[in-house]
C-alpha cells in the first residue's frame, strides 16, 4: 500500500504537535526536566501542617498563577514546602503572607501569596516563616463544628421556625425575585465603582486620621463653648434687658440721624475745609502744641500759689546780634520822625538761614504743606466744587461796598497763580483762596468781584468773621 505524500505530511505534523504537547506536559505539569533547565526559582514555605497541599499544586500571587508546588519535606516541627516560581514572575517579599486554600468543596488545595505592599521581590532560597502562613480549616473540624451547632437546636423549635418561615414567605416569590434582581444590580454598580470606592476608603482614612490629630483642639473648643454658654446663662437677665432696650435706642438714634440729615453734610463739608487748613499748617500747630505746656508750666513758676509772685528778668541785649547785611541802602529813621517817607522794597536779611545772627524775613518761615488731595469729582456739602489754585487777591486796594471794577481780569489772574508755582493734579478741582486787607476790609470773591465786610448787603451781613471763614465755601 502506497501512502500518499499529503498523508505523510499530515502524519509528520501530527507527530511534531504530539511531541511538543508531551514535552510541555512533562516540563510544566509533571515538572520533569525543570531542575536541569533551571526555568524556575525556589522559595521555601514552613508550615505546622500540610493543610492538604500536595506537589504540583498551583502557586498564585493575588489569584494569578505564578508557579507550582514542589516536593514536601518533613521537619522536626512541621512541613517544609518547596515553591517553584517562574523566573519572569516577581512576588514582593514585603510582609508576604502564604495562604493554603481550597479551590472547591472537594479539595484542590493551592498556595496564594499575599504581600503587604511593594518592595524587593522574593529570590531563590528565601523562606516564608511559619508565623506568616495560614492553613484552611480541616474537614473533620468543620463537620464537628457543624454537628455541634445542629445539636444546639431543638428539633421541635426548628420545625416551628420552618413553619413560620413557610407562612411568612408564602406568596412572596415575585417580591423575593425583585429583591434578588435589585441586589444583583447593586452589586454590579458597586463592582463598576470599585476603584472609586477604594480611593474613597483610603481618603476616608486620611480624614479620620486628621480628625484624630485635631481631637484635642475640638475638645478645647467644646470646653470654651461650654464656658461661653455658661456665662451667657449667668447674664441672662442683663442680656434680656439689653435686647429689650435696644429697639428703643435704635429708634432714638434713627430719629437723631434724620434730624441731623439736613445740617450734618454742611457741617462735615465745613469741617473738611478747616481740616485742610489745619493740615497745611501742621508744622506750626505741632510747634504750638509742643510750646504750650512749657508756657503753662512757666506760669506756675511766676505764681506758685504761696501768696507771692516771682518775676525773673533776663537781659538778652544783642543776643543774638541783629542782622545788618542787606539793609545797607536803607536810611536810618528815628521814632521821633513822623514825616511820610518811602520804603526800600529790596531791603531784607541776606544772611543764610543757619547764621548765628537774628535772621529775619518771610523766607525763614516754615512753608505751608500742600492741601490734602480730594478724589476726582468730590464736592462739599453745599454743592460748590473745591478749587485747588492758591491765588492772592488785591488786598491792598481800596474801594466801596459792592465795587466791581476790573473784577473778571483780577479773578482770572488770581486763579492762574499757583502757590509755590505748583499746578493742580489733572482731574482735580481747586480751592479758591483770596487776600484780605484788614484796613479797608476789602477782598476779592471767587466770582472776581470785590466785597467789603460789615454791610448787610454783602453775603452773611454783620457776621464778618463768619464771612471771612466761609467765603471759600459759599463764594
Buried (B, 14 or more C-beta within 10 A) or exposed (E): EEEEEEEEEEEEEEEEEEEEEEEEEEBBEEBEEBEEEEBBBBBBBBBEEBBBBEEEBBBBBEEEEBBBBBEBEEEEEBBBBBBBBBEEBBBBBEEBBBBBBBEEEEEEBBBBBBBEEEEEBBEEEBEBEBEBBEBBEEEEEEEEEEEEEEEEEEEEEEEEEEEEEEEEEEEEEEEEEEEEEEEEEEEEEEEEEEEEEEEEEEEEEEEEEEEEEEEEEEEEEEEEEEEEEEEEEEEEEEEEEEEEEEEEEEEEEEEEEEEEEEEEBBEEBBEBBEEBBEBBBEEBEEEEEEEEEEEEEEEEEEEEEEEEEEEEEEEEEEEEEEBEEBBEEEEEEEEEEEEEEEEEEEEBBBBEEEBEBBBEBEEEEEEBEBBEEBEEEEEBBEEBBBBBBBBEBBBEBEBEBEBEEEBEEBBEBBBEEBBEEEEBEEEBBBBBBBBBBEEBBBBBBBEBBBBBBEBEEBBBEEEBEBBBBBBBBBE
